[in-house]
Amino acid sequence: MAARSAFRPLLVVLIGSAFALGFGPAGAMGAQAFNYPSLQLPTASTRDYTAALTGGTGTTAIFQWREGWKPGRHWQLDAGLADRKGSGTLLLFAGGSVGQELITATTEQPLDMLLTVGAGASFAKGGTLLRLPVGVSLGHTFELDQGMSLTPYLHPRASIDVCGSCGARSNSRTELSLNFDLGVNWQVSRDLAVRLAGAFSGSDLVGTDDTFAVGLNWTPRPLVRARK
């Protein structure tokens, strides 16, 4: 029952995204829709919150919530607003994903790896875009003094991108794109971290502009203590 309750918000997002794709307004869609770094570390979260700003295609404000579903697995909800270059209207996006640990670092091998599967939609005047990404985040954590650590990571992923109404003729389009993030997480204290990342997109529908994000990540202290 607990797993079902935890997974319910993700189902709501996925269903809502599919509904929006089918009934979004007609018109031309901005090329930069839903293009920002995933900010996803290669390990599953118990619970954490991330607030970030992204530049490169305008200014985007992002909020992320990750919640542990079971050991080695979490679900994630994303939401945000984008003020795009060359557009006089704001773009709203929302999405959900699941992260599953594949391997964890040991003395024999240094990498953590996390499988990610998700869905997200962006909505703006003139159209709606749906993305279905699948990828693997991999990296390694370097322990520092005074409880700090650095985790550089790489998050490549393939995505099915579907534009419900785009281009001058408002046609539907679908493409397969390859994208990747390169980032680093600086754990300043047990519950606070600074996360930096760049996203490099290969999607014609979403846009090929590189984007860069800086964010603050917070893990509630009771959960930090529970993991000790």
PASEBA-1860 file (N, C-alpha, C; in nm, 3 decimals):
! residues 228
1> MAARSAFR> 0.082/-0.121/0.000/0.000/0.000/0.000/0.085/0.125/0.000 ~ 0.196/0.126/0.075/0.282/0.244/0.080/0.343/0.273/-0.056 ~ 0.385/0.167/-0.125/0.444/0.187/-0.258/0.342/0.244/-0.355 ~ 0.215/0.195/-0.346/0.112/0.248/-0.434/0.087/0.395/-0.407 ~ 0.083/0.435/-0.279/0.060/0.575/-0.245/0.173/0.663/-0.293 ~ 0.296/0.616/-0.282/0.410/0.695/-0.326/0.412/0.711/-0.477 ~ 0.363/0.610/-0.548/0.369/0.613/-0.694/0.254/0.691/-0.756 ~ 0.147/0.715/-0.678/0.029/0.781/-0.733/0.057/0.918/-0.791
9> PLLVVLIG> 0.135/1.007/-0.725/0.162/1.138/-0.786/0.229/1.128/-0.922 ~ 0.317/1.030/-0.940/0.383/1.012/-1.070/0.283/0.973/-1.177 ~ 0.188/0.886/-1.143/0.087/0.846/-1.240/0.003/0.965/-1.282 ~ -0.030/1.051/-1.185/-0.110/1.170/-1.217/-0.038/1.257/-1.319 ~ 0.094/1.276/-1.298/0.172/1.359/-1.391/0.176/1.297/-1.530 ~ 0.199/1.166/-1.537/0.209/1.100/-1.667/0.077/1.106/-1.743 ~ -0.034/1.081/-1.673/-0.164/1.086/-1.738/-0.196/1.229/-1.781 ~ -0.164/1.324/-1.695/-0.189/1.463/-1.729/-0.108/1.508/-1.849
17> SAFALGFG> 0.016/1.459/-1.859/0.099/1.495/-1.973/0.041/1.441/-2.103 ~ -0.002/1.317/-2.100/-0.061/1.258/-2.220/-0.189/1.331/-2.260 ~ -0.272/1.368/-2.161/-0.395/1.442/-2.189/-0.364/1.576/-2.254 ~ -0.262/1.644/-2.200/-0.227/1.776/-2.253/-0.176/1.766/-2.396 ~ -0.106/1.659/-2.427/-0.054/1.642/-2.563/-0.168/1.630/-2.663 ~ -0.270/1.558/-2.626/-0.379/1.536/-2.719/-0.471/1.654/-2.734 ~ -0.478/1.744/-2.633/-0.576/1.852/-2.637/-0.513/1.989/-2.624 ~ -0.379/1.998/-2.647/-0.313/2.128/-2.640/-0.355/2.217/-2.754
25> PAGAMGAQ> -0.335/2.349/-2.740/-0.376/2.442/-2.844/-0.291/2.429/-2.968 ~ -0.348/2.468/-3.082/-0.277/2.458/-3.209/-0.185/2.577/-3.227 ~ -0.090/2.562/-3.323/-0.001/2.672/-3.352/0.142/2.626/-3.357 ~ 0.236/2.721/-3.364/0.379/2.688/-3.371/0.436/2.681/-3.231 ~ 0.519/2.579/-3.207/0.577/2.559/-3.074/0.718/2.615/-3.072 ~ 0.756/2.681/-2.964/0.892/2.732/-2.952/0.992/2.618/-2.948 ~ 1.107/2.637/-3.010/1.205/2.529/-3.025/1.271/2.492/-2.894 ~ 1.271/2.582/-2.794/1.345/2.556/-2.672/1.261/2.487/-2.565
33> AFNYPSLQ> 1.143/2.438/-2.598/1.053/2.382/-2.499/1.115/2.264/-2.425 ~ 1.106/2.271/-2.293/1.142/2.158/-2.206/1.286/2.113/-2.228 ~ 1.378/2.208/-2.225/1.520/2.180/-2.244/1.597/2.235/-2.126 ~ 1.635/2.147/-2.030/1.709/2.190/-1.912/1.782/2.068/-1.853 ~ 1.886/2.090/-1.773/1.959/1.977/-1.714/1.871/1.896/-1.619 ~ 1.895/1.767/-1.615/1.817/1.679/-1.528/1.856/1.692/-1.381 ~ 1.980/1.735/-1.354/2.030/1.749/-1.216/2.017/1.619/-1.137 ~ 2.036/1.507/-1.207/2.015/1.376/-1.146/2.147/1.307/-1.111
41> LPTASTRD> 2.170/1.286/-0.982/2.288/1.213/-0.936/2.273/1.063/-0.967 ~ 2.383/0.988/-0.962/2.377/0.846/-0.997/2.333/0.755/-0.883 ~ 2.273/0.810/-0.779/2.224/0.732/-0.666/2.079/0.767/-0.637 ~ 2.005/0.671/-0.581/1.865/0.693/-0.546/1.856/0.779/-0.421 ~ 1.749/0.857/-0.412/1.728/0.949/-0.301/1.626/0.893/-0.203 ~ 1.642/0.926/-0.075/1.538/0.897/0.024/1.431/1.006/0.018 ~ 1.473/1.129/0.021/1.388/1.246/-0.005/1.478/1.366/-0.020 ~ 1.456/1.445/-0.124/1.531/1.571/-0.138/1.454/1.666/-0.227
49> YTAALTGG> 1.488/1.794/-0.216/1.425/1.900/-0.293/1.534/1.984/-0.358 ~ 1.513/2.021/-0.485/1.609/2.101/-0.559/1.538/2.221/-0.621 ~ 1.597/2.339/-0.603/1.551/2.460/-0.671/1.668/2.511/-0.754 ~ 1.644/2.540/-0.882/1.753/2.576/-0.971/1.708/2.680/-1.073 ~ 1.807/2.755/-1.124/1.787/2.847/-1.235/1.873/2.801/-1.352 ~ 1.816/2.807/-1.472/1.884/2.763/-1.593/1.891/2.876/-1.694 ~ 2.005/2.889/-1.761/2.021/2.985/-1.869/2.069/2.915/-1.994 ~ 2.065/2.989/-2.106/2.111/2.934/-2.233/2.007/2.947/-2.341
57> TGTTAIFQ> 1.881/2.931/-2.305/1.770/2.950/-2.400/1.671/3.052/-2.344 ~ 1.719/3.138/-2.257/1.633/3.226/-2.180/1.660/3.197/-2.033 ~ 1.561/3.218/-1.949/1.573/3.191/-1.806/1.464/3.094/-1.763 ~ 1.505/2.988/-1.695/1.411/2.885/-1.652/1.425/2.862/-1.502 ~ 1.313/2.859/-1.432/1.311/2.826/-1.289/1.258/2.684/-1.274 ~ 1.332/2.600/-1.200/1.301/2.457/-1.188/1.284/2.421/-1.041 ~ 1.184/2.338/-1.012/1.170/2.277/-0.880/1.159/2.126/-0.898 ~ 1.236/2.050/-0.817/1.234/1.904/-0.823/1.211/1.846/-0.683
65> WREGWKPG> 1.133/1.739/-0.680/1.107/1.666/-0.555/1.131/1.518/-0.582 ~ 1.224/1.460/-0.507/1.251/1.317/-0.516/1.210/1.250/-0.386 ~ 1.150/1.133/-0.399/1.099/1.062/-0.282/1.131/0.914/-0.296 ~ 1.190/0.855/-0.190/1.223/0.714/-0.193/1.097/0.628/-0.199 ~ 1.098/0.531/-0.288/0.985/0.441/-0.306/1.013/0.309/-0.234 ~ 1.132/0.259/-0.253/1.182/0.141/-0.183/1.334/0.151/-0.189 ~ 1.409/0.067/-0.116/1.555/0.079/-0.119/1.611/0.074/-0.260 ~ 1.694/0.175/-0.295/1.755/0.180/-0.426/1.665/0.232/-0.536
73> RHWQLDAG> 1.549/0.289/-0.499/1.455/0.337/-0.601/1.384/0.462/-0.551 ~ 1.362/0.557/-0.640/1.284/0.675/-0.604/1.199/0.719/-0.723 ~ 1.097/0.799/-0.694/1.027/0.868/-0.801/1.056/1.017/-0.787 ~ 1.036/1.089/-0.896/1.073/1.230/-0.902/0.966/1.309/-0.975 ~ 0.934/1.427/-0.922/0.844/1.519/-0.988/0.919/1.648/-1.020 ~ 0.902/1.700/-1.142/0.961/1.826/-1.186/0.850/1.924/-1.223 ~ 0.875/2.053/-1.200/0.784/2.157/-1.245/0.864/2.285/-1.262 ~ 0.818/2.373/-1.352/0.890/2.498/-1.370/0.828/2.589/-1.472
81> LADRKGSG> 0.888/2.707/-1.483/0.848/2.809/-1.579/0.970/2.854/-1.657 ~ 0.952/2.879/-1.786/1.062/2.923/-1.872/1.023/3.052/-1.943 ~ 1.111/3.151/-1.936/1.099/3.274/-2.013/1.196/3.260/-2.129 ~ 1.145/3.220/-2.247/1.228/3.181/-2.359/1.274/3.300/-2.442 ~ 1.392/3.288/-2.500/1.441/3.391/-2.591/1.349/3.401/-2.713 ~ 1.316/3.522/-2.751/1.235/3.544/-2.870/1.088/3.514/-2.853 ~ 1.044/3.487/-2.728/0.903/3.458/-2.705/0.848/3.556/-2.602 ~ 0.728/3.603/-2.626/0.666/3.696/-2.533/0.578/3.629/-2.430
89> TLLLFAGG> 0.572/3.495/-2.432/0.488/3.423/-2.336/0.573/3.324/-2.256 ~ 0.527/3.294/-2.135/0.594/3.196/-2.051/0.557/3.054/-2.092 ~ 0.650/2.962/-2.069/0.628/2.821/-2.095/0.623/2.748/-1.962 ~ 0.521/2.666/-1.943/0.505/2.584/-1.822/0.541/2.440/-1.854 ~ 0.618/2.375/-1.767/0.648/2.234/-1.789/0.632/2.155/-1.660 ~ 0.601/2.028/-1.675/0.587/1.937/-1.562/0.622/1.797/-1.609 ~ 0.672/1.716/-1.518/0.711/1.581/-1.556/0.733/1.492/-1.435 ~ 0.751/1.365/-1.462/0.778/1.268/-1.357/0.871/1.160/-1.407
97> SVGQELIT> 0.942/1.096/-1.317/1.035/0.989/-1.356/1.057/0.894/-1.240 ~ 1.116/0.781/-1.271/1.155/0.681/-1.172/1.305/0.656/-1.187 ~ 1.377/0.649/-1.075/1.518/0.616/-1.075/1.543/0.486/-1.002 ~ 1.619/0.395/-1.063/1.649/0.265/-1.005/1.800/0.243/-1.007 ~ 1.860/0.219/-0.890/2.003/0.194/-0.885/2.036/0.063/-0.956 ~ 2.136/0.069/-1.044/2.185/-0.049/-1.114/2.304/-0.110/-1.042 ~ 2.404/-0.026/-1.013/2.520/-0.072/-0.937/2.563/0.041/-0.843 ~ 2.628/0.006/-0.736/2.684/0.104/-0.644/2.834/0.086/-0.635
105> ATTEQPLD> 2.904/0.194/-0.605/3.050/0.190/-0.601/3.101/0.098/-0.491 ~ 3.207/0.025/-0.523/3.273/-0.063/-0.426/3.423/-0.040/-0.437 ~ 3.498/-0.115/-0.358/3.644/-0.104/-0.366/3.696/-0.162/-0.498 ~ 3.618/-0.251/-0.561/3.659/-0.311/-0.687/3.626/-0.223/-0.808 ~ 3.513/-0.150/-0.802/3.475/-0.063/-0.913/3.422/0.069/-0.855 ~ 3.456/0.183/-0.917/3.433/0.313/-0.854/3.301/0.382/-0.888 ~ 3.219/0.325/-0.977/3.105/0.399/-1.029/2.973/0.361/-0.962 ~ 2.889/0.464/-0.941/2.748/0.445/-0.913/2.672/0.464/-1.043
113> MLLTVGAG> 2.564/0.382/-1.062/2.484/0.393/-1.185/2.337/0.387/-1.149 ~ 2.258/0.478/-1.208/2.116/0.487/-1.181/2.040/0.490/-1.314 ~ 1.948/0.395/-1.333/1.860/0.394/-1.450/1.747/0.494/-1.428 ~ 1.716/0.576/-1.530/1.607/0.673/-1.519/1.510/0.655/-1.636 ~ 1.382/0.657/-1.605/1.275/0.647/-1.704/1.170/0.751/-1.668 ~ 1.129/0.833/-1.764/1.035/0.938/-1.728/0.948/0.985/-1.843 ~ 0.867/1.087/-1.812/0.781/1.153/-1.910/0.761/1.296/-1.864 ~ 0.760/1.389/-1.960/0.739/1.529/-1.925/0.674/1.602/-2.040
121> ASFAKGGT> 0.598/1.706/-2.008/0.530/1.785/-2.109/0.551/1.932/-2.082 ~ 0.558/2.010/-2.189/0.567/2.155/-2.177/0.450/2.217/-2.252 ~ 0.400/2.327/-2.195/0.279/2.390/-2.248/0.306/2.539/-2.268 ~ 0.275/2.589/-2.387/0.289/2.730/-2.416/0.183/2.768/-2.518 ~ 0.162/2.897/-2.532/0.067/2.944/-2.633/0.115/2.899/-2.770 ~ 0.035/2.815/-2.834/0.072/2.769/-2.967/0.105/2.623/-2.976 ~ 0.114/2.549/-2.866/0.142/2.407/-2.881/0.184/2.339/-2.753 ~ 0.201/2.207/-2.760/0.238/2.123/-2.647/0.339/2.020/-2.694
129> LLRLPVGV> 0.440/1.994/-2.609/0.544/1.899/-2.643/0.555/1.794/-2.534 ~ 0.563/1.667/-2.572/0.580/1.555/-2.479/0.715/1.491/-2.502 ~ 0.789/1.463/-2.392/0.918/1.395/-2.400/0.914/1.269/-2.314 ~ 0.972/1.161/-2.366/0.979/1.033/-2.297/1.125/0.988/-2.293 ~ 1.203/1.032/-2.193/1.346/1.000/-2.188/1.377/0.874/-2.109 ~ 1.479/0.802/-2.154/1.534/0.686/-2.083/1.685/0.702/-2.082 ~ 1.747/0.689/-1.965/1.891/0.709/-1.958/1.955/0.644/-1.838 ~ 2.083/0.667/-1.823/2.160/0.615/-1.710/2.251/0.727/-1.660
137> SLGHTFEL> 2.239/0.758/-1.531/2.329/0.854/-1.468/2.443/0.776/-1.402 ~ 2.567/0.817/-1.428/2.680/0.747/-1.369/2.784/0.848/-1.320 ~ 2.846/0.816/-1.207/2.945/0.905/-1.148/3.009/0.843/-1.026 ~ 3.089/0.925/-0.958/3.163/0.877/-0.841/3.168/0.989/-0.738 ~ 3.158/0.953/-0.611/3.163/1.049/-0.501/3.302/1.049/-0.438 ~ 3.362/1.168/-0.432/3.492/1.187/-0.368/3.471/1.254/-0.232 ~ 3.506/1.184/-0.127/3.489/1.238/0.007/3.596/1.343/0.036 ~ 3.553/1.456/0.098/3.643/1.564/0.135/3.644/1.581/0.286
145> DQGMSLTP> 3.718/1.681/0.332/3.724/1.708/0.475/3.595/1.774/0.524 ~ 3.574/1.769/0.656/3.464/1.835/0.723/3.327/1.793/0.670 ~ 3.314/1.668/0.632/3.187/1.614/0.588/3.144/1.652/0.448 ~ 3.230/1.720/0.374/3.195/1.760/0.238/3.233/1.652/0.138 ~ 3.175/1.660/0.017/3.208/1.565/-0.089/3.177/1.628/-0.224 ~ 3.239/1.572/-0.328/3.214/1.612/-0.466/3.172/1.489/-0.546 ~ 3.064/1.504/-0.624/3.018/1.395/-0.709/3.003/1.443/-0.852 ~ 3.105/1.425/-0.937/3.087/1.452/-1.080/3.007/1.339/-1.143
153> YLHPRASI> 2.923/1.373/-1.240/2.839/1.270/-1.300/2.808/1.304/-1.445 ~ 2.770/1.201/-1.519/2.729/1.212/-1.659/2.594/1.143/-1.672 ~ 2.499/1.208/-1.741/2.366/1.151/-1.754/2.323/1.150/-1.901 ~ 2.367/1.050/-1.979/2.320/1.038/-2.118/2.181/0.974/-2.121 ~ 2.101/1.013/-2.221/1.968/0.956/-2.234/1.916/0.971/-2.376 ~ 1.832/0.876/-2.415/1.759/0.883/-2.541/1.616/0.924/-2.509 ~ 1.558/1.003/-2.600/1.424/1.057/-2.574/1.339/1.050/-2.699 ~ 1.215/1.006/-2.682/1.113/1.020/-2.786/1.043/1.153/-2.763
161> DVCGSCGA> 1.052/1.242/-2.862/0.994/1.375/-2.852/0.875/1.384/-2.948 ~ 0.761/1.425/-2.895/0.638/1.433/-2.975/0.581/1.573/-2.963 ~ 0.571/1.642/-3.074/0.511/1.775/-3.079/0.369/1.762/-3.132 ~ 0.271/1.800/-3.051/0.131/1.784/-3.090/0.088/1.880/-3.199 ~ 0.152/1.998/-3.205/0.113/2.098/-3.305/0.228/2.194/-3.321 ~ 0.308/2.176/-3.426/0.427/2.258/-3.441/0.451/2.291/-3.588 ~ 0.534/2.392/-3.609/0.565/2.435/-3.744/0.457/2.525/-3.801 ~ 0.485/2.579/-3.920/0.394/2.674/-3.982/0.257/2.611/-4.013
169> RSNSRTEL> 0.257/2.479/-4.039/0.131/2.412/-4.073/0.067/2.344/-3.953 ~ 0.125/2.360/-3.836/0.071/2.301/-3.712/0.057/2.150/-3.724 ~ 0.159/2.086/-3.782/0.158/1.941/-3.796/0.214/1.873/-3.672 ~ 0.176/1.747/-3.651/0.234/1.667/-3.544/0.364/1.608/-3.593 ~ 0.465/1.604/-3.503/0.596/1.550/-3.539/0.647/1.463/-3.425 ~ 0.722/1.359/-3.460/0.784/1.271/-3.361/0.928/1.245/-3.404 ~ 1.020/1.249/-3.307/1.159/1.219/-3.339/1.226/1.152/-3.219 ~ 1.334/1.081/-3.245/1.418/1.022/-3.142/1.543/1.109/-3.128
177> SLNFDLGV> 1.571/1.156/-3.007/1.687/1.243/-2.986/1.779/1.183/-2.881 ~ 1.906/1.223/-2.887/2.007/1.184/-2.789/2.052/1.309/-2.716 ~ 2.055/1.303/-2.584/2.089/1.417/-2.500/2.178/1.369/-2.386 ~ 2.256/1.461/-2.328/2.332/1.423/-2.210/2.359/1.544/-2.123 ~ 2.373/1.516/-1.994/2.409/1.616/-1.894/2.548/1.587/-1.842 ~ 2.619/1.692/-1.809/2.747/1.681/-1.741/2.739/1.774/-1.621 ~ 2.757/1.720/-1.500/2.738/1.803/-1.382/2.823/1.760/-1.265 ~ 2.812/1.837/-1.157/2.883/1.807/-1.034/2.797/1.850/-0.916
185> NWQVSRDL> 2.798/1.769/-0.812/2.727/1.800/-0.688/2.829/1.823/-0.578 ~ 2.824/1.942/-0.518/2.912/1.974/-0.406/2.830/1.967/-0.278 ~ 2.854/1.862/-0.200/2.783/1.844/-0.074/2.851/1.931/0.032 ~ 2.786/2.043/0.064/2.845/2.140/0.156/2.831/2.093/0.300 ~ 2.718/2.036/0.335/2.692/1.982/0.469/2.609/1.856/0.452 ~ 2.567/1.798/0.564/2.491/1.673/0.556/2.357/1.691/0.484 ~ 2.301/1.812/0.490/2.168/1.832/0.433/2.161/1.934/0.320 ~ 2.271/2.000/0.286/2.269/2.105/0.183/2.379/2.081/0.081
193> AVRLAGAF> 2.344/2.097/-0.048/2.440/2.078/-0.156/2.417/2.183/-0.264 ~ 2.524/2.214/-0.337/2.517/2.300/-0.455/2.535/2.210/-0.576 ~ 2.444/2.222/-0.673/2.446/2.134/-0.790/2.461/2.218/-0.916 ~ 2.564/2.189/-0.996/2.590/2.258/-1.121/2.584/2.157/-1.235 ~ 2.523/2.196/-1.348/2.512/2.102/-1.459/2.490/2.176/-1.590 ~ 2.532/2.110/-1.699/2.503/2.157/-1.833/2.430/2.049/-1.909 ~ 2.333/2.088/-1.991/2.258/1.993/-2.074/2.288/2.021/-2.220 ~ 2.315/1.914/-2.295/2.351/1.925/-2.436/2.250/1.844/-2.516
201> SGSDLVGT> 2.162/1.914/-2.587/2.046/1.852/-2.651/2.072/1.825/-2.798 ~ 2.019/1.712/-2.846/2.027/1.679/-2.987/1.891/1.674/-3.052 ~ 1.794/1.747/-2.994/1.657/1.740/-3.043/1.624/1.860/-3.130 ~ 1.571/1.835/-3.250/1.526/1.944/-3.337/1.398/2.006/-3.283 ~ 1.314/1.927/-3.217/1.189/1.978/-3.164/1.210/2.061/-3.039 ~ 1.297/2.014/-2.951/1.320/2.083/-2.824/1.420/2.196/-2.841 ~ 1.512/2.182/-2.935/1.616/2.282/-2.955/1.752/2.223/-2.925 ~ 1.853/2.269/-2.998/1.989/2.219/-2.981/2.077/2.314/-2.901
209> DDTFAVGL> 2.017/2.418/-2.842/2.093/2.511/-2.760/2.140/2.442/-2.631 ~ 2.263/2.467/-2.592/2.313/2.416/-2.465/2.254/2.499/-2.351 ~ 2.222/2.433/-2.240/2.168/2.502/-2.123/2.253/2.468/-2.000 ~ 2.257/2.560/-1.905/2.339/2.544/-1.786/2.258/2.583/-1.663 ~ 2.271/2.504/-1.557/2.189/2.525/-1.438/2.276/2.531/-1.313 ~ 2.232/2.612/-1.216/2.289/2.614/-1.083/2.174/2.602/-0.985 ~ 2.187/2.512/-0.889/2.077/2.487/-0.798/2.123/2.453/-0.658 ~ 2.030/2.464/-0.564/2.050/2.423/-0.426/1.966/2.299/-0.399
217> NWTPRPLV> 2.029/2.201/-0.336/1.962/2.076/-0.304/1.956/2.060/-0.152 ~ 1.836/2.028/-0.101/1.816/2.015/0.044/1.757/1.880/0.076 ~ 1.821/1.809/0.168/1.769/1.684/0.223/1.726/1.710/0.367 ~ 1.599/1.687/0.404/1.554/1.711/0.542/1.642/1.639/0.643 ~ 1.682/1.709/0.748/1.778/1.656/0.844/1.735/1.526/0.911 ~ 1.607/1.508/0.950/1.570/1.378/1.009/1.602/1.261/0.918 ~ 1.589/1.280/0.784/1.622/1.173/0.692/1.770/1.153/0.681 ~ 1.847/1.263/0.690/1.991/1.252/0.689/2.037/1.169/0.806
225> RARK> 1.982/1.196/0.923/2.018/1.120/1.043/1.978/0.975/1.031 ~ 1.861/0.950/0.970/1.814/0.813/0.957/1.906/0.729/0.871 ~ 1.978/0.792/0.779/2.067/0.717/0.692/2.200/0.687/0.758 ~ 2.231/0.757/0.867/2.360/0.736/0.934/2.360/0.607/1.012
END
